[in-house]
Amino acid sequence: MTDLIARPDADEEGRGEGNLGAPAGNGSDAPPPVEWAPAQAAPRKKRTALWIGLPVGATVTALIAASLVLIAPGASVAGVPVGGLTAGQAADAISARLAETTVVLNGPDGSYEVLGADLGANVDARALADAAFAENPMWNPSTWYPGSADAAVTIDEAAATAALQTAAPELYVDPVDAAVTFDPAAATYAVTPAVDGEGVDLAAVQTTLQEAFDQGLTTTSLEVTSVPVAALATTDEATAAVATLNGMLDTVGFYVGDERTVPVDRATAASWLTVTDDGGDFTFTADPALIQASVDALPAAVNRDPVNATVITDSAGKVLLEQVQGVTGRAIESTDAIAASFAEQLGSGNAAYPLTVSETPFQTAATERRLEVNLSTQMTYLYENDQVLYAWASSTGLPGTSTQPGNFRIGWKTPLQDMGCFDGAPYCTENVPWVAYFNGDQGFHGAYWHNNFGHVMSHGCVNLPVASAKFLYDWAPKGTEVSVHY
């Protein structure tokens, strides 16, 4: 039930509150009417603690969450404070400190400054930051204020050299690269040796930067030490390139099989090539347009008709002599794209270009040859393909030194010989021409000392007129069959 209290009424003109029991303004003796009004509402309970507690709780939660990703207070890497930072923030701070570290080089002619960033200085900042967090997380108070961790610093040699040369050019003497040149007089490639230069000792610069970074210094200095600076293109590298190039000139040409069918002049081949040195990496390139002139001449140099072979055989078909060597006909199939293909091949160091040709085989014509000596008729017959080519009167051995019958083959031959001219010999005949032995010391030869052919006259050989002996000597190759009979 709502509590009610009495309150005096006010007059129409608002004269203010009246006193309980006082006469009414209307002059009536009745007491004034009493109005009942609700009692004043009780004040609401204060909830200050609840409203204050919500943001505080959120803050605590945030702090707990942050402690899971932040590095403990007091941690540092190479003098760079990383406490209270995330690993990513710590990595950025470490890299920035290294980049901003100044190295002062004191040389004989003055001092020079370069920044770590100029030297291409680098440290694995993220790995160091991750390690710092792993070892010193904020959520573990026992790891707070752990001290400083060292970090390995490297520099980029190319960037460092360029920065130092720019800052202090007088501290450098440029090296001279080895060179490869073609000597037209000798038609060969030659080496110009490299010459070392001088420069700042990069190892000393790196050590000084490392020490400064370890100590948390933003500026450091060192006394300049000169060291030899090797040429990018060394003598050994140029020598190796020259060996390859000269080997190419030794073999350059267009080949059919193993035959260098079209050799290329050394100076011409060298004119096709350009040798490029990329810091000691010698490479070769060839110009297809310059090669094209040689390619255009290939058909005339390569194409040929077949040449048929002619051979001399015995009666069984065994080849005794190849009179004309057979030559296979050939024709180059196409010269399209040869220049470009050869240029690419030369770039790899191979100067022997294989040609694709179509071939036409040669034919072989065989001629059978044999000799016959008839002791009864004192005749010598030359047979070719089983037909008598020539028949000559001849003189065989006298009784006591008769020519022996049998089947033999031409063996040793000599165009001129003294016969029987030794101590104890029964005779001596000098300068006997066109001798072709077939049975030991019995053979055909010319006889200039008599003209009694058709009768026995010799010491066992078959005497022929000199002209006939010369023809037989040339006609009958070694191995020609000889039949001696009655």
C-alpha positions as CSV (number, residue, x, y, z in Angstrom):
1,M,0.0,0.0,0.0
2,T,1.3,3.4,-0.9
3,D,2.2,5.6,2.1
4,L,0.2,8.9,2.2
5,I,1.0,12.1,4.0
6,A,-1.2,15.1,4.5
7,R,-0.2,18.4,3.0
8,P,-1.9,21.9,3.4
9,D,-3.7,23.2,0.4
10,A,-2.7,26.5,-1.1
11,D,-5.1,29.4,-1.8
12,E,-5.9,30.3,-5.3
13,E,-3.5,33.1,-5.3
14,G,-0.7,31.0,-4.0
15,R,-0.4,32.6,-0.6
16,G,1.7,29.9,0.6
17,E,1.4,27.1,3.0
18,G,-1.2,27.4,5.8
19,N,-0.8,26.0,9.3
20,L,-2.7,22.9,10.3
21,G,-6.0,24.0,12.4
22,A,-5.8,27.7,11.3
23,P,-9.1,29.4,10.2
24,A,-9.9,29.1,6.6
25,G,-10.0,32.1,4.4
26,N,-13.7,31.6,3.9
27,G,-14.4,32.4,7.5
28,S,-15.8,29.0,8.2
29,D,-15.1,27.5,11.5
30,A,-14.6,24.0,10.0
31,P,-11.1,22.8,9.8
32,P,-9.6,22.9,6.3
33,P,-9.9,19.8,4.2
34,V,-6.9,17.5,4.3
35,E,-5.4,16.1,1.0
36,W,-3.4,12.9,1.1
37,A,-0.3,12.7,-1.3
38,P,2.0,9.8,-1.9
39,A,5.1,9.8,0.2
40,Q,8.4,10.8,-1.5
41,A,10.0,7.8,-3.4
42,A,12.9,6.1,-1.7
43,P,16.3,6.8,-3.2
44,R,17.7,4.0,-5.6
45,K,20.6,1.9,-4.4
46,K,23.9,3.0,-5.7
47,R,25.7,0.6,-8.1
48,T,29.0,2.5,-8.4
49,A,31.1,-0.6,-7.8
50,L,29.5,-2.5,-10.7
51,W,29.9,0.3,-13.3
52,I,33.5,0.9,-12.2
53,G,34.3,-2.9,-12.2
54,L,33.4,-3.5,-15.9
55,P,36.2,-1.4,-17.5
56,V,38.7,-2.5,-14.9
57,G,37.9,-6.1,-15.8
58,A,38.2,-5.5,-19.5
59,T,41.6,-3.8,-18.9
60,V,42.8,-6.8,-16.9
61,T,41.7,-9.1,-19.6
62,A,43.5,-7.0,-22.2
63,L,46.6,-7.0,-20.1
64,I,46.5,-10.8,-19.8
65,A,46.0,-11.1,-23.5
66,A,48.9,-8.7,-24.2
67,S,51.2,-10.6,-21.9
68,L,50.7,-13.6,-24.1
69,V,52.3,-11.8,-27.1
70,L,54.7,-9.3,-25.6
71,I,58.4,-9.7,-24.7
72,A,59.2,-9.4,-20.9
73,P,60.4,-6.1,-19.6
74,G,64.1,-5.5,-19.6
75,A,64.8,-7.8,-22.5
76,S,67.2,-6.5,-25.2
77,V,68.9,-7.9,-28.3
78,A,72.4,-6.5,-29.0
79,G,71.6,-3.5,-26.9
80,V,68.2,-2.8,-28.5
81,P,65.4,-2.7,-25.9
82,V,62.6,-5.1,-26.9
83,G,60.8,-5.4,-23.6
84,G,57.1,-4.8,-23.9
85,L,57.2,-5.2,-27.7
86,T,55.7,-7.9,-29.9
87,A,58.1,-10.0,-31.8
88,G,57.3,-8.1,-35.0
89,Q,57.9,-4.7,-33.3
90,A,61.1,-6.0,-31.8
91,A,62.3,-7.3,-35.2
92,D,61.7,-3.8,-36.7
93,A,63.5,-2.1,-33.8
94,I,66.5,-4.5,-34.2
95,S,66.7,-3.9,-38.0
96,A,66.4,-0.1,-37.6
97,R,69.2,0.0,-35.0
98,L,71.5,-1.9,-37.3
99,A,70.6,0.2,-40.4
100,E,71.3,3.5,-38.5
101,T,74.6,2.4,-37.0
102,T,77.4,4.7,-38.3
103,V,80.8,3.4,-39.1
104,V,83.6,6.0,-39.3
105,L,86.7,4.9,-41.3
106,N,89.9,6.7,-40.5
107,G,92.2,6.8,-43.5
108,P,95.5,8.5,-44.2
109,D,93.7,11.4,-45.9
110,G,90.7,11.8,-43.7
111,S,87.7,10.2,-42.1
112,Y,84.6,8.8,-43.9
113,E,81.2,7.7,-42.7
114,V,78.9,5.0,-43.9
115,L,75.7,3.6,-42.4
116,G,74.9,0.0,-41.7
117,A,72.2,0.3,-44.3
118,D,74.8,1.5,-46.9
119,L,76.8,-1.6,-46.2
120,G,73.9,-3.9,-46.7
121,A,74.1,-4.9,-43.1
122,N,71.7,-7.6,-42.1
123,V,70.7,-9.6,-39.1
124,D,68.0,-12.2,-38.7
125,A,65.9,-9.8,-36.7
126,R,62.7,-11.8,-36.8
127,A,64.4,-15.0,-35.6
128,L,66.1,-13.0,-32.8
129,A,62.8,-11.4,-31.8
130,D,61.0,-14.7,-31.8
131,A,63.8,-16.2,-29.7
132,A,63.6,-13.3,-27.2
133,F,59.9,-13.8,-26.8
134,A,60.3,-17.6,-26.5
135,E,62.9,-17.2,-23.8
136,N,61.4,-14.1,-22.1
137,P,57.6,-13.9,-22.4
138,M,55.9,-11.2,-20.4
139,W,53.4,-13.7,-19.0
140,N,56.3,-15.4,-17.1
141,P,57.6,-12.9,-14.5
142,S,60.5,-15.1,-13.7
143,T,62.0,-14.2,-17.0
144,W,61.7,-10.4,-16.6
145,Y,64.9,-8.3,-16.9
146,P,66.9,-11.1,-18.6
147,G,69.7,-8.9,-20.0
148,S,70.9,-8.6,-23.6
149,A,71.3,-11.3,-26.3
150,D,73.9,-11.1,-29.1
151,A,73.1,-11.2,-32.8
152,A,75.3,-12.2,-35.8
153,V,75.7,-9.3,-38.3
154,T,76.5,-9.8,-41.9
155,I,77.2,-7.3,-44.7
156,D,76.6,-7.5,-48.4
157,E,80.0,-7.4,-50.1
158,A,78.9,-5.9,-53.3
159,A,76.8,-3.2,-51.6
160,A,79.5,-2.5,-49.0
161,T,82.2,-2.2,-51.7
162,A,80.0,0.2,-53.7
163,A,79.2,2.3,-50.6
164,L,82.8,2.5,-49.5
165,Q,84.0,3.4,-53.0
166,T,81.5,6.2,-53.2
167,A,82.3,7.5,-49.7
168,A,86.1,7.1,-50.0
169,P,87.2,6.6,-53.6
170,E,90.9,7.5,-52.7
171,L,91.0,4.3,-50.6
172,Y,90.5,2.2,-53.7
173,V,92.6,1.1,-56.7
174,D,90.4,-0.6,-59.2
175,P,91.5,-4.1,-60.3
176,V,91.9,-4.9,-64.0
177,D,89.9,-7.9,-65.3
178,A,91.5,-10.5,-67.4
179,A,90.5,-10.3,-71.0
180,V,90.1,-12.6,-74.0
181,T,91.2,-11.3,-77.4
182,F,91.7,-12.8,-80.9
183,D,95.1,-12.5,-82.4
184,P,94.7,-12.3,-86.2
185,A,98.4,-12.9,-86.9
186,A,98.4,-16.2,-85.0
187,A,94.7,-17.0,-85.8
188,T,94.2,-17.9,-82.1
189,Y,92.6,-16.5,-79.0
190,A,94.9,-15.2,-76.2
191,V,94.7,-14.1,-72.6
192,T,95.4,-10.7,-71.1
193,P,96.1,-11.5,-67.4
194,A,94.1,-9.9,-64.6
195,V,95.7,-7.3,-62.2
196,D,94.7,-7.1,-58.6
197,G,93.5,-3.7,-57.1
198,E,93.4,-2.4,-53.5
199,G,90.5,-1.6,-51.2
200,V,89.1,-1.5,-47.7
201,D,89.2,-4.7,-45.7
202,L,85.5,-5.7,-45.6
203,A,86.2,-8.3,-42.9
204,A,87.5,-5.6,-40.6
205,V,84.4,-3.4,-41.4
206,Q,82.1,-6.3,-40.6
207,T,83.9,-7.1,-37.3
208,T,83.7,-3.4,-36.2
209,L,80.0,-3.2,-37.1
210,Q,79.4,-6.5,-35.2
211,E,81.2,-5.2,-32.1
212,A,79.3,-1.9,-32.1
213,F,76.0,-3.7,-32.5
214,D,76.8,-6.1,-29.7
215,Q,77.6,-3.2,-27.4
216,G,74.5,-1.2,-28.4
217,L,76.6,1.6,-29.9
218,T,75.2,3.7,-32.7
219,T,78.5,5.0,-33.9
220,T,81.9,3.1,-34.2
221,S,85.2,3.6,-36.0
222,L,88.2,1.8,-37.3
223,E,91.5,2.5,-38.8
224,V,91.4,1.6,-42.5
225,T,93.4,-1.5,-43.6
226,S,94.0,-2.0,-47.3
227,V,93.8,-5.5,-48.8
228,P,94.2,-6.8,-52.3
229,V,91.0,-6.7,-54.4
230,A,90.8,-9.5,-56.9
231,A,89.5,-8.8,-60.4
232,L,86.1,-10.1,-61.1
233,A,87.4,-11.9,-64.2
234,T,90.4,-13.9,-63.1
235,T,93.3,-15.1,-65.3
236,D,92.3,-18.7,-64.7
237,E,88.8,-18.0,-65.9
238,A,90.0,-16.3,-69.0
239,T,92.5,-19.1,-69.7
240,A,89.7,-21.6,-69.5
241,A,87.6,-19.6,-71.9
242,V,90.5,-19.3,-74.4
243,A,91.1,-23.1,-74.2
244,T,87.5,-23.6,-75.2
245,L,87.6,-21.0,-78.0
246,N,90.8,-22.3,-79.5
247,G,89.4,-25.8,-79.4
248,M,86.4,-24.6,-81.3
249,L,88.7,-23.0,-83.9
250,D,90.5,-26.4,-84.3
251,T,87.3,-28.2,-85.2
252,V,85.0,-25.6,-86.6
253,G,83.2,-26.6,-89.8
254,F,80.3,-28.5,-91.3
255,Y,80.4,-32.2,-90.9
256,V,78.9,-35.2,-92.7
257,G,79.3,-38.0,-90.3
258,D,82.9,-37.9,-88.9
259,E,84.1,-36.0,-92.0
260,R,84.7,-32.3,-91.7
261,T,83.3,-31.8,-95.2
262,V,83.5,-28.0,-95.2
263,P,86.2,-26.6,-92.9
264,V,85.8,-23.0,-91.8
265,D,88.8,-20.6,-91.7
266,R,89.8,-19.8,-88.1
267,A,89.7,-16.0,-88.7
268,T,86.3,-16.4,-90.3
269,A,84.9,-18.4,-87.4
270,A,86.3,-15.8,-84.9
271,S,84.6,-13.0,-86.8
272,W,81.3,-14.8,-86.1
273,L,81.9,-14.9,-82.4
274,T,81.5,-12.3,-79.6
275,V,83.1,-13.0,-76.3
276,T,81.3,-11.4,-73.3
277,D,82.7,-11.2,-69.7
278,D,80.1,-11.0,-67.0
279,G,82.2,-10.8,-63.9
280,G,84.4,-13.7,-64.9
281,D,81.6,-15.7,-66.6
282,F,82.9,-15.7,-70.1
283,T,80.1,-16.5,-72.6
284,F,80.2,-16.8,-76.4
285,T,77.5,-15.6,-78.9
286,A,77.5,-15.9,-82.7
287,D,75.8,-13.8,-85.3
288,P,73.7,-15.9,-87.7
289,A,73.8,-13.2,-90.3
290,L,77.6,-13.6,-90.5
291,I,77.3,-17.4,-90.7
292,Q,74.8,-17.2,-93.6
293,A,77.4,-16.6,-96.3
294,S,79.1,-19.9,-95.4
295,V,75.8,-21.7,-95.3
296,D,74.9,-20.4,-98.8
297,A,78.1,-22.0,-100.2
298,L,77.3,-25.4,-98.7
299,P,75.4,-27.0,-101.6
300,A,78.3,-26.4,-104.0
301,A,80.8,-27.8,-101.4
302,V,78.8,-30.8,-100.2
303,N,76.7,-32.1,-103.1
304,R,78.3,-34.6,-105.5
305,D,77.4,-37.4,-107.8
306,P,78.3,-41.0,-106.9
307,V,81.6,-42.4,-108.3
308,N,81.5,-46.1,-109.1
309,A,84.3,-48.3,-107.8
310,T,86.5,-50.5,-110.0
311,V,88.4,-53.4,-108.5
312,I,90.7,-56.2,-109.6
313,T,89.9,-59.7,-108.3
314,D,91.2,-63.2,-108.5
315,S,89.2,-66.1,-110.0
316,A,87.4,-66.5,-106.7
317,G,86.3,-62.9,-106.6
318,K,88.7,-61.8,-103.9
319,V,89.6,-58.1,-104.3
320,L,93.3,-57.8,-105.1
321,L,93.3,-54.1,-105.9
322,E,90.9,-51.2,-105.7
323,Q,91.6,-49.3,-108.9
324,V,89.0,-46.6,-108.4
325,Q,87.6,-45.9,-104.9
326,G,83.9,-45.7,-104.9
327,V,82.3,-42.5,-103.7
328,T,78.8,-42.2,-102.4
329,G,76.8,-39.5,-103.9
330,R,75.2,-37.0,-101.5
331,A,73.0,-33.9,-101.5
332,I,72.3,-31.5,-98.6
333,E,68.6,-31.7,-97.9
334,S,68.0,-28.1,-96.8
335,T,70.0,-25.1,-95.7
336,D,67.0,-23.5,-93.9
337,A,67.7,-22.4,-90.3
338,I,71.3,-23.8,-90.4
339,A,72.8,-20.4,-89.6
340,A,70.6,-19.8,-86.6
341,S,71.1,-23.4,-85.3
342,F,74.9,-23.2,-85.8
343,A,75.0,-19.8,-83.9
344,E,73.1,-21.4,-81.0
345,Q,75.5,-24.4,-81.0
346,L,78.6,-22.2,-81.0
347,G,77.3,-20.5,-77.9
348,S,77.6,-23.8,-76.1
349,G,81.2,-24.2,-77.2
350,N,80.6,-26.8,-79.9
351,A,81.9,-25.8,-83.4
352,A,81.3,-29.1,-85.3
353,Y,78.0,-28.7,-87.1
354,P,76.4,-31.9,-88.4
355,L,74.7,-31.7,-91.8
356,T,71.8,-33.8,-92.9
357,V,72.3,-35.2,-96.4
358,S,70.7,-37.7,-98.6
359,E,73.1,-40.3,-100.1
360,T,73.2,-42.2,-103.4
361,P,75.3,-45.5,-103.2
362,F,77.9,-46.2,-105.8
363,Q,78.2,-49.3,-107.9
364,T,81.3,-51.6,-108.1
365,A,82.7,-53.0,-111.3
366,A,85.0,-56.0,-110.8
367,T,87.7,-57.2,-113.3
368,E,89.1,-60.7,-112.8
369,R,92.8,-61.0,-113.8
370,R,95.2,-64.0,-113.9
371,L,98.4,-65.1,-115.6
372,E,99.4,-68.3,-117.4
373,V,102.9,-69.4,-118.6
374,N,103.0,-72.3,-121.1
375,L,106.5,-73.9,-120.8
376,S,105.9,-76.0,-123.9
377,T,105.1,-73.1,-126.2
378,Q,107.2,-70.5,-124.3
379,M,104.1,-68.2,-124.2
380,T,102.8,-66.0,-121.5
381,Y,99.1,-65.2,-121.4
382,L,97.3,-62.3,-119.6
383,Y,93.6,-63.2,-118.9
384,E,91.0,-60.6,-118.0
385,N,87.5,-61.8,-117.1
386,D,88.5,-65.2,-118.4
387,Q,89.4,-63.8,-121.8
388,V,93.0,-63.6,-123.2
389,L,93.9,-59.9,-123.2
390,Y,97.5,-60.3,-124.4
391,A,99.8,-63.3,-125.4
392,W,103.5,-62.7,-125.5
393,A,106.5,-64.9,-126.5
394,S,108.7,-65.3,-123.5
395,S,111.8,-67.2,-122.4
396,T,111.8,-69.5,-119.3
397,G,114.6,-71.4,-117.6
398,L,117.3,-73.4,-119.3
399,P,117.8,-77.1,-118.3
400,G,119.4,-77.1,-114.8
401,T,117.7,-73.9,-113.9
402,S,114.2,-74.6,-115.3
403,T,111.1,-72.7,-114.4
404,Q,109.0,-74.8,-112.0
405,P,105.5,-75.7,-112.9
406,G,102.6,-75.0,-110.4
407,N,100.1,-72.5,-109.2
408,F,101.4,-69.4,-107.6
409,R,100.6,-65.8,-106.9
410,I,102.5,-62.5,-107.5
411,G,104.4,-61.6,-104.4
412,W,107.2,-59.1,-104.0
413,K,107.7,-56.5,-106.8
414,T,110.5,-54.1,-107.6
415,P,111.0,-51.8,-110.6
416,L,114.8,-52.4,-110.8
417,Q,117.2,-54.9,-109.4
418,D,120.7,-56.4,-109.8
419,M,120.5,-60.2,-110.2
420,G,123.2,-62.7,-109.3
421,C,125.7,-60.0,-108.5
422,F,127.3,-61.5,-105.3
423,D,130.4,-63.5,-104.5
424,G,130.1,-67.0,-105.8
425,A,127.2,-66.3,-108.1
426,P,127.3,-67.9,-111.6
427,Y,126.2,-64.7,-113.2
428,C,125.6,-61.0,-112.6
429,T,123.0,-59.0,-114.5
430,E,122.6,-55.4,-113.4
431,N,119.6,-53.2,-113.5
432,V,117.0,-55.8,-114.3
433,P,113.7,-53.9,-114.8
434,W,110.1,-54.6,-113.7
435,V,110.6,-57.6,-111.6
436,A,107.5,-59.4,-110.2
437,Y,108.3,-62.6,-108.3
438,F,105.8,-65.5,-108.0
439,N,107.8,-68.5,-106.8
440,G,110.6,-67.7,-104.5
441,D,113.4,-66.3,-106.7
442,Q,111.5,-67.0,-109.9
443,G,109.5,-64.2,-111.4
444,F,108.6,-62.1,-114.5
445,H,111.0,-59.4,-115.6
446,G,112.2,-57.5,-118.6
447,A,115.3,-58.7,-120.5
448,Y,117.2,-56.0,-122.4
449,W,120.2,-58.3,-123.1
450,H,118.5,-60.6,-125.7
451,N,115.8,-60.7,-128.2
452,N,115.4,-64.5,-128.4
453,F,111.9,-64.7,-126.9
454,G,110.0,-67.9,-127.5
455,H,113.0,-70.0,-126.5
456,V,114.4,-71.1,-123.1
457,M,117.1,-68.5,-122.1
458,S,116.9,-67.8,-118.4
459,H,118.2,-69.0,-115.0
460,G,114.5,-69.8,-114.0
461,C,112.7,-66.5,-114.4
462,V,110.3,-65.7,-117.2
463,N,112.0,-63.2,-119.5
464,L,109.8,-60.7,-121.4
465,P,110.5,-57.7,-123.6
466,V,111.0,-54.7,-121.5
467,A,107.8,-53.0,-122.6
468,S,105.8,-56.1,-122.0
469,A,107.4,-56.6,-118.6
470,K,106.5,-53.0,-117.7
471,F,102.8,-53.5,-118.7
472,L,102.6,-56.8,-116.7
473,Y,104.2,-55.1,-113.7
474,D,101.5,-52.4,-113.7
475,W,98.6,-54.7,-114.7
476,A,99.1,-57.5,-112.2
477,P,98.7,-56.5,-108.6
478,K,100.1,-58.4,-105.7
479,G,98.2,-61.7,-105.3
480,T,97.5,-62.2,-109.0
481,E,97.2,-65.9,-109.7
482,V,100.0,-67.4,-111.9
483,S,99.7,-70.8,-113.5
484,V,102.9,-72.4,-114.9
485,H,102.4,-75.6,-116.9
486,Y,103.5,-77.6,-119.9
